[in-house]
Amino acid sequence: MRKFIALILFVISCLIIVNIAFIKSTIEHVEITVLDKERINKDSDSKYLVYTDLEPLENTDSMLFLKFNSADLQGQLQVGYTYEVTIVGWRIPFISMFRNIISIDSIVTDEK
């Protein structure tokens, strides 16, 4: 029985490590223009969405990247402005999965 539990813990640990490695490998620095933004509430959970000229992006906290300022970041993003941002993750439309904005690196241009 101990070997079975050890095997299960090993498999779970490996899956967690592989997941972290895959997520870390998707880090990308991109330039986006904010077209719109909103807060989505679902049950007791909420998240921020940012609609850009690139694709819709999510703005949520991330323990993996030590990001706990999503509300502040959402307030900094202004419609019509162009930003250099760091994003991570995958966009999978059929399950409404979005890449996450990790940080705003710089403002490229002001509103036109």
C-alpha positions in Angstrom: 0.0 0.0 0.0 2.9 2.4 0.8 4.4 1.8 -2.7 1.0 2.6 -4.3 0.7 5.9 -2.3 4.3 6.8 -3.1 3.6 6.1 -6.8 0.5 8.3 -6.8 2.3 11.1 -5.1 5.2 10.8 -7.6 2.8 11.0 -10.6 1.0 14.0 -9.1 4.3 15.7 -8.5 5.5 15.0 -12.0 2.2 16.4 -13.5 2.5 19.6 -11.4 6.2 20.1 -12.5 5.3 19.5 -16.2 2.3 21.9 -16.0 4.5 24.6 -14.4 7.2 24.0 -17.1 4.6 24.2 -19.9 3.1 27.4 -18.5 6.5 29.0 -18.0 7.4 28.1 -21.6 4.5 30.2 -22.9 5.7 33.6 -21.6 5.5 36.1 -24.4 6.1 39.9 -24.6 3.6 41.5 -27.0 2.3 44.9 -28.0 -1.5 45.3 -27.6 -4.0 48.1 -28.2 -6.8 47.9 -25.6 -10.2 48.0 -27.4 -12.4 47.3 -24.4 -12.3 45.8 -20.9 -14.7 44.4 -18.4 -15.2 42.4 -15.2 -17.0 39.0 -15.5 -18.8 37.7 -12.4 -19.7 34.0 -12.3 -21.0 32.6 -9.0 -18.6 33.8 -6.4 -15.7 34.0 -8.8 -14.8 36.9 -11.0 -12.1 37.8 -13.5 -11.1 40.7 -15.7 -11.1 40.5 -19.5 -9.2 42.8 -21.8 -10.2 42.9 -25.4 -7.3 43.8 -27.6 -6.4 44.0 -31.3 -4.4 40.8 -30.8 -7.0 38.6 -29.0 -9.1 38.7 -25.8 -6.8 38.4 -22.7 -7.6 37.5 -19.1 -6.3 39.6 -16.2 -6.3 37.4 -13.1 -4.0 36.8 -10.1 -1.4 34.1 -10.5 0.4 32.4 -7.6 2.9 30.9 -10.0 4.1 34.4 -11.2 3.5 36.1 -7.8 0.9 38.4 -9.4 -1.7 39.7 -6.9 -2.5 43.1 -8.4 -5.1 42.3 -11.1 -7.5 45.0 -10.0 -4.7 47.6 -10.0 -3.5 46.5 -13.5 -7.1 46.6 -14.8 -7.4 50.1 -13.6 -4.1 51.2 -15.3 -5.2 49.8 -18.8 -7.0 52.5 -20.8 -9.1 51.9 -23.9 -7.3 53.2 -27.0 -3.8 53.0 -25.5 -1.1 50.7 -26.8 1.0 48.8 -24.3 3.9 46.3 -24.1 2.7 43.5 -21.9 3.9 40.1 -20.7 1.3 37.4 -21.2 1.3 33.7 -20.4 -0.8 30.6 -21.2 -2.9 29.4 -24.1 -6.0 30.6 -25.9 -8.5 27.8 -26.2 -11.8 29.3 -27.5 -14.1 26.4 -27.0 -13.5 26.3 -23.3 -13.3 30.1 -22.9 -9.6 29.9 -21.9 -7.6 33.1 -22.3 -3.9 33.9 -22.0 -3.2 35.9 -18.8 -1.6 39.3 -18.6 1.2 39.1 -16.1 2.5 42.6 -16.3 2.4 45.9 -18.1 5.9 46.6 -19.3 5.4 50.0 -20.8 3.0 52.4 -22.6 3.8 52.6 -26.3 1.4 55.3 -27.4 -1.4 57.4 -26.0 -5.0 57.4 -27.2 -5.5 58.6 -30.7 
